[in-house]
Amino acid sequence: MSIKDELTPDQWKVVYNAAYAAAVYVTASSGSYTEERFERRTATNAIKQTLKKGGSEYGELVAAIVADMNAMSGKEKRAIKLDFKHMGLDMVRPDSWMVVNQAAKALKGRPGIEGFKQWQLDIARIAAERSRGGLLSSTGNQPLDAKEIFALSEIERIFA
């Protein structure tokens, strides 16, 4: 039985969206709206890389989740994908926090939850490190600032 089949539709929706929501939560903690939008794109690309690789670097739980995600049709994905595009930075943080928190609760007690946590943190960190060089600049990664580091620690505490 797949992870998707073991969860309720609402639980699967938050698990499906958790990595992106973690990135949104961290990236919205600091910087401008424009920077945050570029960081979101970086998160999307990082998630796509995990989907291509199969997720096994994060353990069996993430590999099973990724397999379920890859098996979904485009229509199914669009139906459950959460879109934070039309929310201001002040509104997106509580909503993205809630998604990560609910995903952690849905998977609590499962073997491999540490790998799932690490996946959330890695995607968020990759997105937050995206260059802040401006609209036309892609000069590389920047170190995390104090707000982003704190936001990552808040996500880590969700899984404690």
C-alpha positions as CSV (number, residue, x, y, z in Angstrom):
1,M,0.0,0.0,0.0
2,S,1.3,3.4,-0.9
3,I,1.7,6.3,1.5
4,K,-0.9,8.2,-0.4
5,D,-3.4,5.4,0.1
6,E,-2.7,5.2,3.8
7,L,-3.5,8.9,4.4
8,T,-6.7,10.8,4.2
9,P,-7.1,13.1,1.1
10,D,-6.5,16.2,3.4
11,Q,-3.4,14.5,4.9
12,W,-2.0,13.6,1.5
13,K,-2.6,17.2,0.3
14,V,-0.4,18.7,3.1
15,V,2.3,16.0,2.7
16,Y,2.4,16.7,-1.1
17,N,2.8,20.4,-0.5
18,A,5.0,20.3,2.6
19,A,8.5,20.8,1.0
20,Y,7.3,23.8,-1.0
21,A,5.5,25.2,2.1
22,A,8.6,24.9,4.2
23,A,10.5,26.8,1.6
24,V,7.9,29.5,1.4
25,Y,7.8,29.8,5.2
26,V,11.6,30.3,5.4
27,T,12.0,32.6,2.4
28,A,9.1,34.8,3.4
29,S,10.8,35.5,6.7
30,S,13.3,37.9,5.2
31,G,13.8,40.0,2.1
32,S,11.4,41.6,-0.4
33,Y,8.5,40.1,-2.3
34,T,10.6,40.0,-5.5
35,E,13.4,38.1,-3.8
36,E,11.0,35.7,-2.2
37,R,9.4,34.9,-5.6
38,F,12.8,34.0,-7.1
39,E,13.5,31.9,-4.0
40,R,10.2,30.1,-4.5
41,R,11.2,29.2,-8.1
42,T,14.5,27.8,-6.7
43,A,12.4,25.7,-4.3
44,T,10.3,24.4,-7.1
45,N,13.4,23.4,-9.1
46,A,14.9,21.7,-6.0
47,I,11.7,19.7,-5.5
48,K,11.7,18.7,-9.1
49,Q,15.3,17.4,-8.7
50,T,14.2,15.2,-5.8
51,L,11.3,13.9,-7.9
52,K,13.7,13.0,-10.7
53,K,16.2,11.3,-8.3
54,G,13.4,9.4,-6.6
55,G,14.0,10.7,-3.1
56,S,15.9,7.7,-1.8
57,E,18.7,10.0,-0.5
58,Y,16.2,10.9,2.3
59,G,15.2,7.4,3.1
60,E,12.3,5.0,2.4
61,L,9.5,7.3,3.6
62,V,10.5,10.1,1.2
63,A,11.2,7.7,-1.6
64,A,7.6,6.3,-1.1
65,I,6.1,9.8,-1.0
66,V,8.1,10.8,-4.2
67,A,6.9,7.6,-5.9
68,D,3.3,8.5,-5.1
69,M,3.9,12.1,-6.3
70,N,5.4,10.8,-9.6
71,A,2.5,8.4,-10.2
72,M,0.0,11.3,-10.1
73,S,-1.4,12.7,-13.2
74,G,-1.0,16.4,-14.0
75,K,-4.7,16.9,-13.3
76,E,-4.4,15.3,-9.9
77,K,-1.3,17.4,-9.0
78,R,-3.1,20.7,-10.0
79,A,-6.1,19.7,-8.0
80,I,-4.1,19.5,-4.7
81,K,-1.3,22.0,-5.3
82,L,-1.4,24.9,-2.9
83,D,-0.6,28.2,-4.5
84,F,0.8,30.9,-2.3
85,K,1.3,33.3,-5.2
86,H,-1.5,35.8,-4.3
87,M,-0.7,36.1,-0.7
88,G,1.4,38.9,0.9
89,L,4.4,37.9,2.9
90,D,2.5,38.6,6.1
91,M,-0.2,36.2,5.2
92,V,1.8,33.4,3.6
93,R,3.9,32.6,6.6
94,P,1.0,31.3,8.9
95,D,-0.5,29.3,6.0
96,S,2.8,27.7,5.0
97,W,3.6,27.0,8.7
98,M,0.2,25.2,9.0
99,V,0.9,23.0,6.0
100,V,4.3,21.8,7.3
101,N,2.8,21.3,10.8
102,Q,-0.1,19.2,9.5
103,A,2.2,17.2,7.3
104,A,4.4,16.4,10.3
105,K,1.4,15.3,12.3
106,A,0.1,13.2,9.4
107,L,3.4,11.3,9.2
108,K,4.2,11.3,13.0
109,G,5.5,8.0,14.2
110,R,6.3,6.6,10.8
111,P,9.8,5.2,10.2
112,G,11.8,7.6,8.2
113,I,10.2,10.8,9.5
114,E,13.7,12.2,10.1
115,G,14.4,11.9,6.4
116,F,11.2,13.7,5.6
117,K,12.2,16.5,8.1
118,Q,15.6,16.7,6.4
119,W,14.0,17.0,3.0
120,Q,11.9,19.9,4.2
121,L,14.9,21.7,5.7
122,D,17.1,21.1,2.7
123,I,14.5,22.5,0.2
124,A,13.9,25.5,2.4
125,R,17.7,26.1,2.9
126,I,18.4,25.8,-0.9
127,A,15.6,28.3,-1.6
128,A,16.7,30.8,1.1
129,E,20.3,30.7,-0.1
130,R,19.3,31.9,-3.6
131,S,21.2,35.0,-4.7
132,R,19.8,38.3,-3.6
133,G,21.6,40.1,-6.3
134,G,18.5,41.6,-7.8
135,L,16.1,41.0,-10.7
136,L,18.7,40.3,-13.4
137,S,21.4,38.8,-11.2
138,S,22.0,35.2,-10.6
139,T,25.4,35.5,-9.1
140,G,25.2,32.6,-6.7
141,N,24.1,31.7,-3.3
142,Q,24.1,34.0,-0.3
143,P,24.5,33.0,3.4
144,L,21.3,32.7,5.4
145,D,20.4,35.7,7.5
146,A,19.3,35.5,11.1
147,K,15.5,35.5,10.3
148,E,15.9,32.6,7.8
149,I,18.0,30.6,10.3
150,F,15.4,31.2,13.0
151,A,12.6,30.1,10.5
152,L,14.6,26.9,9.7
153,S,14.9,26.2,13.5
154,E,11.1,26.6,13.8
155,I,10.5,24.0,11.1
156,E,12.9,21.7,12.8
157,R,11.0,22.1,16.1
158,I,7.8,21.0,14.4
159,F,9.3,17.5,14.0
160,A,10.7,17.3,17.5
